[in-house]
Amino acid sequence: MPHSPDEKKRAVARLRRIKGQAEALERAVEAGVDCSALLQQIAALRGAANGLMAEVLESHLRETFGLALGHGRQGEEEAGFVPGAELDGIIRMLRTYLK
């Protein structure tokens, strides 16, 4: 769940775009639009939903694990460990699977 006002605003904006895409898809189906155009709209809708999922997942991971990483273990910072760098890598990897 997005917690900051800015995150909530972005999530709601995405949801409104998704809602608009779903309504446009419904109208296209009712109008009997060609299958290739429908498939393109469905793919766009799926991409928008996956983008929202990625944002919420990132927020959740950063909230859940970011606090633990921020405290670091003794000696890690001196050894070149950057708190949060591993979490950033995991989030980048997850985003590639959500595309």
Residue frames as a rotation matrix with the C-alpha (Angstrom) as fourth column:
MET 1
0.578 0.816 0.000 0.00
0.816 -0.578 0.000 0.00
0.000 0.000 -1.000 0.00
PRO 2
-0.230 -0.638 0.735 1.45
0.531 -0.715 -0.454 3.37
0.815 0.287 0.503 -0.94
HIS 3
0.093 0.226 -0.970 1.87
0.994 -0.073 0.079 5.39
-0.053 -0.971 -0.232 2.24
SER 4
-0.719 -0.378 -0.584 3.15
0.396 -0.912 0.104 8.84
-0.572 -0.156 0.805 1.37
PRO 5
0.238 0.849 -0.471 0.70
-0.014 -0.482 -0.876 11.35
-0.971 0.215 -0.103 -0.11
ASP 6
-0.123 -0.362 -0.924 2.77
-0.907 -0.338 0.253 11.46
-0.404 0.869 -0.286 -3.31
GLU 7
-0.971 -0.230 0.065 2.72
-0.196 0.923 0.332 7.65
-0.137 0.309 -0.941 -3.66
LYS 8
-0.357 0.918 0.174 -1.04
0.479 0.340 -0.810 7.57
-0.802 -0.205 -0.560 -3.08
LYS 9
0.241 0.421 -0.874 -1.57
-0.454 -0.747 -0.485 10.31
-0.858 0.514 0.012 -5.65
ARG 10
-0.527 -0.522 -0.670 0.47
-0.838 0.193 0.510 8.38
-0.137 0.831 -0.539 -8.25
ALA 11
-0.935 0.202 0.292 -1.37
0.180 0.979 -0.101 5.13
-0.306 -0.042 -0.951 -7.49
VAL 12
-0.017 0.989 -0.149 -4.79
0.296 -0.138 -0.945 6.76
-0.955 -0.061 -0.290 -7.80
ALA 13
0.092 -0.015 -0.996 -3.75
-0.788 -0.613 -0.064 8.42
-0.609 0.790 -0.068 -11.07
ARG 14
-0.860 -0.435 -0.265 -2.63
-0.508 0.694 0.510 5.05
-0.038 0.573 -0.819 -12.42
LEU 15
-0.680 0.668 0.301 -5.87
0.437 0.699 -0.566 3.44
-0.589 -0.253 -0.767 -11.32
ARG 16
0.208 0.774 -0.598 -7.87
-0.156 -0.577 -0.802 6.11
-0.966 0.260 0.001 -13.12
ARG 17
-0.263 -0.370 -0.891 -5.88
-0.936 -0.125 0.329 5.53
-0.233 0.920 -0.314 -16.31
ILE 18
-0.991 -0.078 0.113 -6.46
-0.063 0.990 0.128 1.77
-0.122 0.120 -0.985 -15.97
LYS 19
-0.273 0.962 0.024 -10.17
0.338 0.120 -0.933 2.41
-0.901 -0.246 -0.358 -15.44
GLY 20
0.213 0.300 -0.930 -10.24
-0.654 -0.664 -0.364 4.53
-0.726 0.685 0.055 -18.61
GLN 21
-0.667 -0.524 -0.530 -8.43
-0.745 0.458 0.485 1.82
-0.011 0.718 -0.696 -20.54
ALA 22
-0.868 0.390 0.307 -10.88
0.281 0.896 -0.344 -0.82
-0.409 -0.212 -0.887 -19.31
GLU 23
0.081 0.941 -0.329 -13.85
0.063 -0.334 -0.940 1.33
-0.995 0.056 -0.086 -20.28
ALA 24
-0.005 -0.160 -0.987 -12.35
-0.916 -0.396 0.069 1.94
-0.402 0.904 -0.145 -23.74
LEU 25
-0.935 -0.343 -0.086 -11.79
-0.352 0.877 0.326 -1.80
-0.036 0.335 -0.941 -24.12
GLU 26
-0.490 0.836 0.245 -15.40
0.380 0.458 -0.804 -2.47
-0.784 -0.301 -0.542 -23.16
ARG 27
0.299 0.598 -0.743 -16.62
-0.416 -0.619 -0.666 0.03
-0.859 0.509 0.064 -25.76
ALA 28
-0.402 -0.544 -0.737 -14.35
-0.903 0.100 0.418 -1.55
-0.154 0.833 -0.531 -28.37
VAL 29
-0.952 0.107 0.288 -15.74
0.097 0.994 -0.048 -5.03
-0.291 -0.018 -0.956 -27.66
GLU 30
-0.091 0.993 -0.077 -19.31
0.299 -0.046 -0.953 -3.73
-0.950 -0.110 -0.293 -27.84
ALA 31
0.309 0.161 -0.937 -18.51
-0.676 -0.656 -0.335 -2.00
-0.669 0.738 -0.093 -31.15
GLY 32
0.864 0.035 0.503 -17.06
0.219 0.873 -0.436 -5.19
-0.454 0.487 0.746 -32.62
VAL 33
0.528 -0.756 -0.387 -13.56
-0.820 -0.572 -0.001 -3.81
-0.221 0.318 -0.922 -33.16
ASP 34
0.540 -0.421 -0.729 -11.03
-0.384 0.647 -0.658 -6.02
0.749 0.636 0.188 -34.94
CYS 35
0.922 -0.140 -0.361 -9.28
0.357 0.670 0.651 -8.61
0.150 -0.729 0.668 -32.76
SER 36
0.006 -0.997 0.071 -5.80
0.851 -0.032 -0.525 -7.20
0.526 0.064 0.848 -33.40
ALA 37
-0.245 -0.022 0.969 -6.87
-0.199 -0.977 -0.072 -3.81
0.949 -0.211 0.235 -32.05
LEU 38
0.790 0.570 0.223 -8.50
-0.367 0.149 0.918 -5.49
0.490 -0.808 0.327 -29.03
LEU 39
0.658 -0.608 -0.445 -5.35
0.705 0.704 0.080 -7.46
0.265 -0.367 0.892 -28.32
GLN 40
-0.322 -0.780 0.536 -3.31
0.488 -0.622 -0.612 -4.28
0.811 0.065 0.582 -28.44
GLN 41
0.091 0.451 0.888 -5.67
-0.561 -0.714 0.420 -2.60
0.823 -0.536 0.188 -25.95
ILE 42
0.946 0.246 -0.211 -5.60
-0.001 0.656 0.755 -5.67
0.324 -0.714 0.621 -23.69
ALA 43
0.222 -0.948 -0.226 -1.79
0.850 0.302 -0.431 -5.66
0.477 -0.096 0.874 -23.74
ALA 44
-0.386 -0.320 0.865 -1.77
0.000 -0.938 -0.348 -1.96
0.922 -0.135 0.362 -22.82
LEU 45
0.533 0.676 0.509 -4.19
-0.576 -0.151 0.803 -2.62
0.620 -0.721 0.309 -19.96
ARG 46
0.842 -0.291 -0.455 -2.08
0.462 0.823 0.329 -5.50
0.279 -0.487 0.827 -18.72
GLY 47
-0.159 -0.963 0.216 1.05
0.688 -0.265 -0.676 -3.32
0.709 0.041 0.704 -18.88
ALA 48
-0.137 0.193 0.972 -0.66
-0.424 -0.898 0.119 -0.58
0.895 -0.395 0.205 -16.88
ALA 49
0.865 0.487 0.118 -1.78
-0.335 0.388 0.858 -3.07
0.373 -0.782 0.500 -14.21
ASN 50
0.559 -0.738 -0.377 1.71
0.755 0.642 -0.136 -4.55
0.343 -0.209 0.916 -14.04
GLY 51
-0.299 -0.656 0.693 3.18
0.269 -0.755 -0.598 -1.08
0.916 0.007 0.402 -13.66
LEU 52
0.307 0.508 0.805 0.88
-0.681 -0.473 0.559 -0.39
0.665 -0.720 0.200 -10.73
MET 53
0.962 0.030 -0.273 1.76
0.131 0.823 0.553 -3.75
0.241 -0.567 0.787 -9.20
ALA 54
0.134 -0.990 -0.040 5.47
0.753 0.128 -0.645 -2.96
0.644 0.056 0.763 -9.54
GLU 55
-0.265 -0.205 0.942 5.06
-0.247 -0.930 -0.272 0.40
0.932 -0.305 0.196 -7.79
VAL 56
0.633 0.567 0.528 3.06
-0.662 0.043 0.748 -1.06
0.401 -0.823 0.402 -4.89
LEU 57
0.849 -0.375 -0.373 5.47
0.441 0.891 0.109 -4.00
0.292 -0.257 0.921 -4.58
GLU 58
-0.131 -0.941 0.310 8.47
0.492 -0.334 -0.804 -1.66
0.861 0.047 0.507 -4.55
SER 59
-0.014 0.213 0.977 6.85
-0.628 -0.762 0.157 0.48
0.778 -0.611 0.145 -1.87
HIS 60
0.905 0.415 0.095 6.12
-0.348 0.593 0.726 -2.62
0.245 -0.690 0.681 0.19
LEU 61
0.574 -0.754 -0.319 9.63
0.675 0.656 -0.338 -4.02
0.464 -0.022 0.885 -0.16
ARG 62
-0.289 -0.709 0.643 11.27
0.160 -0.698 -0.698 -0.72
0.944 -0.099 0.315 0.70
GLU 63
0.244 0.456 0.856 9.03
-0.773 -0.441 0.456 -0.31
0.585 -0.773 0.245 3.74
THR 64
0.974 0.223 -0.036 9.49
-0.166 0.814 0.557 -3.89
0.154 -0.536 0.830 4.93
PHE 65
0.618 -0.782 -0.084 13.16
0.785 0.620 0.003 -4.47
0.050 -0.068 0.996 4.21
GLY 66
0.275 -0.520 0.809 14.50
0.264 -0.768 -0.583 -0.95
0.924 0.374 -0.074 3.85
LEU 67
0.725 0.028 0.688 14.34
-0.593 -0.481 0.645 -0.36
0.349 -0.876 -0.332 7.57
ALA 68
0.877 -0.417 0.241 16.36
0.181 0.749 0.637 -3.48
-0.446 -0.515 0.732 8.29
LEU 69
0.407 -0.756 0.513 18.91
0.865 0.138 -0.483 -2.65
0.294 0.640 0.710 5.59
GLY 70
0.558 -0.132 0.819 19.21
-0.023 -0.989 -0.143 0.93
0.829 0.061 -0.555 6.79
HIS 71
0.891 -0.216 0.400 20.61
-0.429 -0.112 0.896 -0.19
-0.149 -0.970 -0.192 10.11
GLY 72
0.368 -0.801 -0.472 23.39
-0.558 0.215 -0.801 -2.24
0.743 0.559 -0.368 8.50
ARG 73
0.920 -0.176 -0.351 25.42
0.364 0.716 0.596 -4.86
0.146 -0.676 0.722 10.27
GLN 74
0.703 -0.679 -0.211 28.64
-0.246 -0.511 0.823 -3.97
-0.667 -0.527 -0.527 12.00
GLY 75
-0.252 -0.953 0.165 31.52
-0.002 0.171 0.985 -3.59
-0.968 0.248 -0.045 9.56
GLU 76
0.202 0.374 0.905 29.45
0.849 0.394 -0.352 -3.74
-0.488 0.840 -0.238 6.37
GLU 77
0.979 0.188 -0.078 29.72
0.131 -0.877 -0.463 -0.04
-0.155 0.443 -0.883 5.56
GLU 78
0.329 -0.933 -0.144 33.49
-0.623 -0.329 0.710 -0.12
-0.710 -0.144 -0.689 6.10
ALA 79
-0.364 -0.448 0.816 33.72
0.217 0.812 0.542 -3.17
-0.906 0.375 -0.199 3.83
GLY 80
-0.954 -0.041 -0.297 31.97
-0.254 -0.413 0.875 -1.31
-0.158 0.910 0.383 1.00
PHE 81
-0.543 0.836 0.079 28.44
0.839 0.537 0.093 -2.63
0.035 0.116 -0.993 1.59
VAL 82
-0.916 0.340 0.213 25.88
-0.304 -0.934 0.187 -0.03
0.262 0.106 0.959 0.63
PRO 83
-0.672 0.728 0.134 22.66
0.261 0.403 -0.877 -0.49
-0.693 -0.554 -0.462 2.61
GLY 84
0.256 0.888 -0.381 19.77
-0.252 -0.319 -0.913 -0.75
-0.933 0.330 0.142 0.20
ALA 85
-0.347 -0.447 -0.825 21.87
-0.898 -0.096 0.430 -1.62
-0.271 0.890 -0.368 -2.85
GLU 86
-0.985 0.022 0.174 20.81
0.050 0.986 0.157 -5.27
-0.168 0.163 -0.972 -2.67
LEU 87
-0.182 0.982 -0.055 17.18
0.423 0.028 -0.906 -4.23
-0.888 -0.188 -0.420 -2.32
ASP 88
0.102 0.154 -0.983 17.53
-0.679 -0.711 -0.182 -1.96
-0.727 0.686 0.032 -5.38
GLY 89
-0.780 -0.471 -0.412 18.86
-0.623 0.522 0.583 -4.95
-0.059 0.711 -0.700 -7.35
ILE 90
-0.781 0.562 0.273 15.97
0.448 0.808 -0.383 -7.15
-0.436 -0.177 -0.883 -6.28
ILE 91
0.107 0.861 -0.497 13.45
0.072 -0.505 -0.860 -4.47
-0.992 0.056 -0.116 -7.23
ARG 92
-0.196 -0.250 -0.948 15.07
-0.881 -0.381 0.282 -4.01
-0.432 0.890 -0.146 -10.67
MET 93
-0.981 -0.192 -0.034 14.96
-0.191 0.906 0.379 -7.77
-0.042 0.378 -0.925 -11.24
LEU 94
-0.473 0.874 0.113 11.29
0.530 0.384 -0.756 -7.99
-0.704 -0.298 -0.644 -10.20
ARG 95
0.107 0.508 -0.855 10.36
-0.401 -0.765 -0.504 -5.10
-0.910 0.397 0.122 -12.50
THR 96
-0.647 -0.366 -0.669 11.81
-0.752 0.159 0.640 -6.99
-0.128 0.917 -0.378 -15.48
TYR 97
-0.947 0.313 0.067 9.54
0.316 0.948 0.044 -9.94
-0.049 0.063 -0.997 -14.72
LEU 98
-0.223 0.915 -0.337 6.49
0.480 -0.197 -0.855 -7.70
-0.848 -0.352 -0.395 -14.35
LYS 99
-0.533 -0.006 -0.846 6.82
-0.573 -0.733 0.366 -6.15
-0.622 0.680 0.387 -17.81
